[in-house]
Amino acid sequence: MSFFTFFIFIFFLLLSISSKKKKNIFEYINSINTTWKANLNTIPSQFKNLLGVPLNYKSLPSIKSSLTSHKILNLTLPSKFDLRSEYPNCPSISKVYDQANCGSCWAVASASTISDRICINSNGLKTPLISSTILTCCCLTCGSGCEGGYPLNAFKWWKTVGLPTGGDFNDTNTCSPYFLPPCDHGGVNGTHGKCGEVVDTPKCSLKCIDSYNKTYDEDKFYGKDVYSISGEEDLMKEIYVNGSVTASFLVYEDFVGYKEGVYKHEIGELLGAHAVRIVGWGEDDDGVKYWIVANSWNDEWGDKGMFKILKGNNECDIEYMACSGMPVNYEKE
């Protein structure tokens, strides 16, 4: 056997072993007595570039809210709470987005949280879908677009610069819709077609699509108070009183194969950090507490695009530091 032939043999042997190892992660999850189940067909490596929160996100300083401190709010919190059922007139809360083949989770999660907040705090009178495209392509202080960014800085941009509307790809009823169509993530045999390579960040365009009936400035919404929240109790109070939050957390190989149940990290290497939207919490029949979370890999991933993650022990840093804010029409005391 020639050296070249031997090299090729070793290369494909290692590739085969690596592929088997990745598959065994999810076989292992489904074979043990844990709180969740996995999709065996998931390919972890295809998610790495979608995790668009830089791993140094913890270095950002927290921002204290100017609102009354949650620590002194005399609230009796329920064991289960879901914003989707609490605010049925706010369709954005139930909506699952798709960041497609761009590491814009930080922008998608932030824009969708802002959409929820505007609706909740206008008592359902305003139901915009806020543009994640503008955040991704134009917010230079947020990060590097499809290569990643910081949710907290996205909320700051909403407050200082303002954001227009923007729905899904080709949504002509919004100012700046998303710039990519949905795609099937990580081996999911869905209806959208396989995701390609991560795209370059499109050029910033601070104007509405031609068919939209408002100018860019006319369409903008602004934030009034932007802040961060940490810890189980304060996160619960924040969601209960004011609405959804954007949270960053560490993603390991096993998470991307989530299918159902309450996720907790069991096995696999760290892939990166990801931004998602928390819309509530609950407790299963075995007394396992969880957060209810909307992901941004479309509704064919996970549990119809949603997942539950263990609550109360800062699982994968999910409770370390979330962020959110109030729109300018906020009038509650």
C-alpha positions as CSV (number, residue, x, y, z in Angstrom):
1,M,0.0,0.0,0.0
2,S,1.4,3.4,-1.0
3,F,1.8,6.2,1.5
4,F,-0.9,8.2,-0.4
5,T,-3.3,5.3,-0.3
6,F,-2.6,4.7,3.4
7,F,-3.2,8.5,4.1
8,I,-6.6,8.4,2.3
9,F,-7.6,5.3,4.2
10,I,-6.7,6.9,7.5
11,F,-8.5,10.1,6.6
12,F,-11.8,8.3,5.8
13,L,-11.5,6.0,8.8
14,L,-11.2,9.1,11.1
15,L,-14.1,10.8,9.3
16,S,-16.2,7.6,9.8
17,I,-15.3,7.5,13.5
18,S,-16.1,11.2,13.9
19,S,-19.5,10.8,12.2
20,K,-20.3,7.8,14.4
21,K,-19.3,9.7,17.5
22,K,-21.6,12.6,16.7
23,K,-24.5,10.2,16.0
24,N,-23.8,8.4,19.2
25,I,-24.3,11.6,21.2
26,F,-28.1,11.5,20.4
27,E,-28.3,7.7,20.7
28,Y,-26.8,8.1,24.1
29,I,-29.3,10.8,25.1
30,N,-32.2,8.6,24.1
31,S,-30.9,5.7,26.0
32,I,-30.3,7.3,29.4
33,N,-32.8,8.3,32.1
34,T,-32.8,12.0,31.4
35,T,-35.5,14.7,31.0
36,W,-35.4,15.1,27.2
37,K,-35.2,13.3,23.9
38,A,-33.1,14.0,20.8
39,N,-33.5,13.9,17.1
40,L,-31.0,11.2,15.9
41,N,-30.5,12.8,12.4
42,T,-29.0,16.1,13.7
43,I,-25.6,17.1,12.5
44,P,-24.0,19.3,15.3
45,S,-21.3,20.8,13.1
46,Q,-23.9,22.5,10.9
47,F,-25.0,24.7,13.8
48,K,-21.7,26.1,14.9
49,N,-21.8,29.2,12.6
50,L,-25.4,30.0,13.6
51,L,-24.4,30.6,17.2
52,G,-23.9,34.3,16.9
53,V,-23.2,35.5,20.4
54,P,-19.5,36.0,21.1
55,L,-18.3,33.9,24.0
56,N,-17.1,37.0,25.8
57,Y,-20.7,38.3,26.2
58,K,-20.3,38.0,29.9
59,S,-17.8,40.8,29.8
60,L,-20.4,43.4,28.9
61,P,-21.5,45.4,31.9
62,S,-25.0,45.0,33.1
63,I,-27.5,47.9,32.9
64,K,-29.8,48.5,35.8
65,S,-33.4,49.4,35.0
66,S,-34.8,52.7,36.0
67,L,-38.1,51.0,36.8
68,T,-39.0,49.8,40.3
69,S,-36.6,47.1,41.4
70,H,-38.0,43.6,41.0
71,K,-36.5,42.7,44.3
72,I,-39.0,44.8,46.2
73,L,-42.0,43.9,44.1
74,N,-44.4,41.9,46.3
75,L,-45.4,39.3,43.8
76,T,-46.8,35.8,44.2
77,L,-45.6,34.0,41.1
78,P,-47.4,31.0,39.7
79,S,-45.6,27.7,39.1
80,K,-46.6,28.0,35.4
81,F,-46.8,31.1,33.2
82,D,-46.9,31.4,29.5
83,L,-47.1,34.8,27.7
84,R,-48.5,33.1,24.6
85,S,-51.8,32.3,26.4
86,E,-51.7,35.4,28.6
87,Y,-51.7,37.7,25.6
88,P,-53.6,36.0,22.8
89,N,-53.9,39.4,20.9
90,C,-50.1,39.5,20.5
91,P,-49.3,37.2,17.6
92,S,-45.6,37.9,17.8
93,I,-45.2,36.0,21.0
94,S,-46.2,32.7,19.4
95,K,-44.2,33.3,16.3
96,V,-41.1,31.2,15.6
97,Y,-38.5,32.9,13.3
98,D,-35.7,31.5,11.2
99,Q,-32.3,33.2,11.1
100,A,-31.6,30.9,8.1
101,N,-27.9,30.6,7.2
102,C,-26.7,33.7,9.1
103,G,-25.4,34.0,12.6
104,S,-28.0,36.6,13.4
105,C,-29.6,34.9,16.4
106,W,-28.7,38.0,18.6
107,A,-30.6,40.3,16.2
108,V,-33.6,37.9,15.6
109,A,-34.1,37.2,19.4
110,S,-33.8,40.9,20.2
111,A,-36.2,42.1,17.5
112,S,-38.8,39.5,18.4
113,T,-38.6,40.4,22.1
114,I,-39.1,44.1,21.2
115,S,-42.1,43.1,19.0
116,D,-43.6,41.3,22.0
117,R,-42.9,44.2,24.4
118,I,-44.6,46.8,22.1
119,C,-47.7,44.7,21.8
120,I,-47.9,43.7,25.5
121,N,-47.4,47.3,26.7
122,S,-49.9,48.8,24.3
123,N,-52.5,46.2,25.4
124,G,-52.6,44.7,22.0
125,L,-53.2,47.9,20.1
126,K,-49.8,47.8,18.4
127,T,-48.7,44.5,16.9
128,P,-45.6,45.2,14.8
129,L,-42.9,42.7,13.8
130,I,-39.7,44.6,14.3
131,S,-36.9,44.2,11.7
132,S,-34.0,42.0,12.6
133,T,-32.5,42.8,9.2
134,I,-31.8,46.4,10.2
135,L,-30.1,45.2,13.4
136,T,-28.1,42.6,11.5
137,C,-27.0,44.8,8.7
138,C,-26.8,48.3,10.2
139,C,-26.0,48.2,13.9
140,L,-22.2,48.5,13.8
141,T,-22.0,48.9,17.6
142,C,-23.9,45.5,18.0
143,G,-21.2,43.3,16.5
144,S,-20.5,41.9,13.0
145,G,-23.9,41.0,11.5
146,C,-24.0,37.4,10.3
147,E,-20.8,36.7,12.2
148,G,-22.4,37.6,15.5
149,G,-23.3,40.3,17.9
150,Y,-24.5,41.3,21.4
151,P,-28.2,41.4,22.2
152,L,-27.8,44.1,24.9
153,N,-26.3,46.4,22.3
154,A,-29.2,45.7,20.0
155,F,-31.6,47.0,22.7
156,K,-29.5,50.1,23.1
157,W,-29.7,50.7,19.4
158,W,-33.5,50.4,19.5
159,K,-33.5,53.1,22.2
160,T,-31.1,55.6,20.6
161,V,-31.7,55.0,16.9
162,G,-35.1,53.3,16.6
163,L,-36.2,50.3,14.6
164,P,-38.8,49.8,11.8
165,T,-41.0,46.8,11.1
166,G,-39.7,43.7,9.3
167,G,-41.4,40.3,9.0
168,D,-40.3,37.1,7.3
169,F,-38.6,36.8,4.0
170,N,-40.6,38.6,1.2
171,D,-43.2,40.0,3.7
172,T,-44.4,43.0,1.8
173,N,-46.5,44.3,4.7
174,T,-43.4,45.4,6.6
175,C,-40.7,48.0,6.0
176,S,-37.6,45.8,6.0
177,P,-38.4,42.1,5.9
178,Y,-35.8,39.4,6.6
179,F,-33.2,39.0,3.8
180,L,-33.0,35.2,3.7
181,P,-35.7,32.5,3.2
182,P,-36.1,29.7,5.8
183,C,-34.0,26.6,5.5
184,D,-33.7,23.1,7.1
185,H,-31.2,23.2,10.0
186,G,-28.7,20.4,10.9
187,G,-30.1,17.4,9.1
188,V,-33.8,18.1,9.9
189,N,-35.8,16.7,6.9
190,G,-38.0,19.7,6.6
191,T,-39.9,21.4,3.8
192,H,-37.6,24.4,3.2
193,G,-34.5,22.9,1.6
194,K,-31.0,22.5,3.0
195,C,-29.3,25.5,4.5
196,G,-26.2,26.6,2.6
197,E,-23.0,28.2,3.9
198,V,-23.3,31.1,6.2
199,V,-23.7,34.2,4.1
200,D,-21.9,37.5,4.2
201,T,-23.7,40.3,6.0
202,P,-25.8,42.3,3.4
203,K,-25.1,46.0,2.9
204,C,-27.1,48.3,5.2
205,S,-30.1,50.0,3.7
206,L,-32.0,52.5,5.9
207,K,-35.1,52.6,3.8
208,C,-38.3,50.6,3.4
209,I,-39.0,48.3,0.5
210,D,-40.7,50.1,-2.5
211,S,-44.1,48.5,-2.0
212,Y,-44.4,49.5,1.7
213,N,-46.7,52.5,2.4
214,K,-44.6,54.3,5.0
215,T,-41.2,56.0,5.0
216,Y,-38.4,54.5,7.1
217,D,-38.6,57.2,9.7
218,E,-42.4,57.1,9.9
219,D,-42.2,53.4,10.6
220,K,-39.7,53.4,13.4
221,F,-40.4,52.4,17.0
222,Y,-38.2,53.4,19.9
223,G,-37.2,52.0,23.3
224,K,-37.5,54.0,26.5
225,D,-35.8,51.9,29.1
226,V,-33.2,49.2,28.3
227,Y,-31.7,46.9,30.9
228,S,-30.4,43.5,31.8
229,I,-31.8,41.0,34.2
230,S,-30.2,38.0,36.0
231,G,-31.2,35.2,38.3
232,E,-34.2,33.0,38.4
233,E,-36.5,35.1,40.5
234,D,-35.9,38.4,38.8
235,L,-36.3,36.8,35.4
236,M,-39.6,35.4,36.4
237,K,-40.8,38.8,37.8
238,E,-39.6,40.6,34.7
239,I,-41.5,38.2,32.3
240,Y,-44.6,38.2,34.5
241,V,-44.8,42.0,34.8
242,N,-43.4,43.2,31.5
243,G,-43.1,40.4,28.9
244,S,-40.5,38.3,27.1
245,V,-36.7,38.7,27.4
246,T,-33.7,37.8,25.3
247,A,-31.2,35.5,26.9
248,S,-27.8,34.3,25.8
249,F,-26.6,30.8,26.8
250,L,-23.9,28.3,26.1
251,V,-24.7,25.6,23.4
252,Y,-23.2,22.2,23.5
253,E,-23.4,19.5,20.8
254,D,-26.3,17.7,22.5
255,F,-28.6,20.7,22.6
256,V,-28.8,21.1,18.8
257,G,-30.5,17.7,18.6
258,Y,-33.2,18.6,21.1
259,K,-36.6,17.2,20.2
260,E,-38.8,17.3,23.3
261,G,-38.8,17.4,27.1
262,V,-36.7,19.6,29.4
263,Y,-33.2,20.1,28.1
264,K,-30.2,19.8,30.4
265,H,-26.6,19.4,29.2
266,E,-25.5,15.7,29.3
267,I,-22.7,15.2,26.7
268,G,-20.8,16.9,23.9
269,E,-18.4,19.7,23.3
270,L,-19.1,23.4,23.5
271,L,-20.1,24.8,20.1
272,G,-20.6,28.5,21.1
273,A,-23.2,30.9,22.5
274,H,-26.7,31.5,21.2
275,A,-29.4,34.1,21.8
276,V,-33.1,33.1,22.3
277,R,-36.4,34.5,23.6
278,I,-37.9,33.3,26.9
279,V,-41.7,33.6,27.0
280,G,-42.6,31.8,30.2
281,W,-41.9,28.9,32.6
282,G,-43.5,25.7,33.9
283,E,-43.1,22.5,35.7
284,D,-43.6,19.0,34.4
285,D,-45.4,16.0,36.0
286,D,-42.2,14.9,37.7
287,G,-41.6,18.4,39.3
288,V,-38.9,19.4,36.9
289,K,-38.9,23.2,36.5
290,Y,-38.2,24.7,33.1
291,W,-38.1,27.9,31.0
292,I,-40.3,28.1,27.8
293,V,-38.0,29.3,25.0
294,A,-38.5,30.3,21.4
295,N,-35.6,29.4,19.1
296,S,-34.8,30.9,15.7
297,W,-34.3,27.8,13.6
298,N,-37.9,27.7,12.3
299,D,-40.8,25.6,13.6
300,E,-39.5,22.3,12.1
301,W,-36.6,22.2,14.6
302,G,-37.1,20.9,18.2
303,D,-40.7,21.1,19.6
304,K,-42.3,23.1,16.8
305,G,-39.4,25.6,17.0
306,M,-39.6,25.9,20.8
307,F,-37.7,24.2,23.6
308,K,-37.8,23.8,27.4
309,I,-34.6,24.2,29.4
310,L,-34.0,23.4,33.1
311,K,-34.9,26.3,35.3
312,G,-33.4,27.3,38.7
313,N,-29.7,26.2,38.4
314,N,-28.5,28.5,35.6
315,E,-28.4,25.7,33.1
316,C,-25.8,26.5,30.4
317,D,-25.8,30.1,31.8
318,I,-29.4,30.7,30.6
319,E,-30.1,32.8,33.8
320,Y,-26.7,34.6,33.9
321,M,-27.8,37.8,32.1
322,A,-30.9,38.3,29.9
323,C,-31.9,41.7,28.5
324,S,-35.0,43.6,27.4
325,G,-36.6,47.0,27.5
326,M,-39.7,49.1,27.5
327,P,-41.1,50.9,24.4
328,V,-41.7,54.7,24.5
329,N,-45.5,54.1,24.9
330,Y,-44.9,52.5,28.3
331,E,-47.4,54.0,30.7
332,K,-47.6,51.6,33.6
333,E,-46.6,52.8,37.1
